Amino acid sequence: MSETVIGVIGGSGLYEIEGLTDVEEVSVDTPFGEPSDKYITGSLEGKKLVFLPRHGRGHRLTPSEINYRANIYGMKKLGVEYLISVSAVGSMREDIEPGHMVIVDQFFDQTKGRKSSFFGEGIVGHVEFAEPVCGSLGGILYESAKEAGATVHKGGTYICIEGPQFSTRAESNIYRKWGVDVIGMTNVPESKLAREAEICYSTIALSTDYDCWHDAHENVTVDMILDTISKNVSTARAIIKDAVPKIGGERSCKCSGAMQFAVVTDPKLIPAKTKENMEVLIGKYNK
């Protein structure tokens, strides 16, 4: 059985996990451009971990500037099969209080113009995405969050907006009427690309505020978000540390074979360069 490789994408503080050994930085070239930063690799509980600061170290990239394709392609190239996304979100529900965590299981895409697929440039494919989160990985993270002492909610819809501005009050109230549970700016197209890369994907959503819909609370500010995140980073690290030993083994979820029947283009018509670029993603189906 091959070594289990687990990816974590989020803030740079996440890789300061007690017990993480053999830590090193790795640069990865991709046909889709540069990832957000160098990848940090290490070992924990006998598993290889690969970390990437989503916005770059020092938080240099806006949500719209992140090269999601390069980030996910790099994870795939490094052998990642499971990807844990740690993300700050606003709460759209009274009972999801700031400081709570949500293991979301659905996404609603309100972004504009982001490159959300590896397909194109002479190759067309369609990947099933009805259940965008790996149920197996999400279940492990939920149990690990409880073990870590977090107040955690199982399931929920994450609406992803373009940003970098926060919502208007009108937008926030409309999103609540749509029935979403949390709001963020980064998990789409990240989750879509992870599915195309056949990587199991799940999110630990850290509730930092009530967006701007709640009359009894202040409107969301950067200071508010950073303060809540700083209090929750240690909990997120504890969740990851507890989850890692439970992740691995033969994958039986749909994520692992998502690309098997995705390509609809006649193989003879796919440009050589495009075929080369897609080798890491679908090469095993072209043998």
Protein Blocks (a to p, Z undefined) as FASTA:
>chain_A
ZZddddddddfklmmcghiahiacdddddfebpcfbdcddddeehiacddddfkoghila
cfklpcfklmmmmmmmnopabdcdddddddfbfklcghiacddfbdcdfbehiafbfbee
hiacdddfkbmccfklmmmmmmmmmmnopacdedidddddfbjbdcdfklmmmmmmnopa
bdcfklpcklmmmmmnopacddddddfbehjmbmkbccddfklmmmmmmmmmmmmmmmmm
mmmmmggcjdfbfklmmmmmmpmcdfklpcfklmmmmmmmmmmmmZZ
